[in-house]
């Protein structure tokens, strides 16, 4: 399978939901990875990015806290359905949201070493996230705007869980790092995505995302 990277112009057309739309513009592999509108996240090229298997399962800091994540002032992620009444499901929702913020922090430069990215990602999800960060770096691009996540639903089975949710990218855009030019794109049905993710709880109690499948233009996510 051949892999391709976005040019600067292509990267600027990417939306701000980098954490999950990893296959957009070649972020997760070639067009042959796509099947009936569903984007299956492929692993990163090991010649370009570190192997996820080489990354040990992270543990919380000495005080038991998770890494602090800060995003640029011009990038906002909005999460709905933050409380279910079930403390375990609430923890899954929280760690998933932090994972999204962690990948964006690595791309925008507020976490250049990607510490939070490694903390919340594992396996194929980590490989794809690392590859995506490299592509933005090579294209000298970043993100701006607002992305909303909604209809978040958790199904738990012991130490694993499946989380599905929708993403509204209509207000999220790519931005050129040097010029600051924002590549605004028109709102279409493809501005809305359905995500199906798998999470596994590690020994430290962190729900790490291990797999991601995204479906762009899904009917159930349309406004």
Number of C-alpha atoms within 10 A of each C-alpha: 8 8 12 14 20 18 15 16 14 16 28 26 21 27 27 27 26 24 22 26 28 27 23 22 18 18 27 27 26 17 16 9 15 15 10 6 11 18 24 19 24 21 19 25 17 11 7 10 16 15 17 22 12 8 14 10 17 18 16 13 9 7 6 9 9 16 16 10 18 13 18 13 8 9 19 18 17 12 16 12 13 15 12 14 8 8 10 13 19 16 17 26 23 15 21 22 17 21 24 21 24 29 28 29 27 27 27 22 16 15 19 13 11 19 17 23 28 23 25 28 32 25 17 20 28 27 25 29 34 27 24 28 26 19 21 27 17 14 18 16 28 29 30 24 21 19 20 18 21 17 15 19 15 19 13 15 9 8 12 17 19 18 20 18 20 23 25 25 24 21 18 27 24 27 27 20 17 9 8 12 12 19 19 18 17 9 12 11 16 17 20 23 24 26 22 17 19 21 25 22 15 14 11 11 12 22 27 29 28 18 21 24 20 25 22 20 17 18 13 12 21 16 7
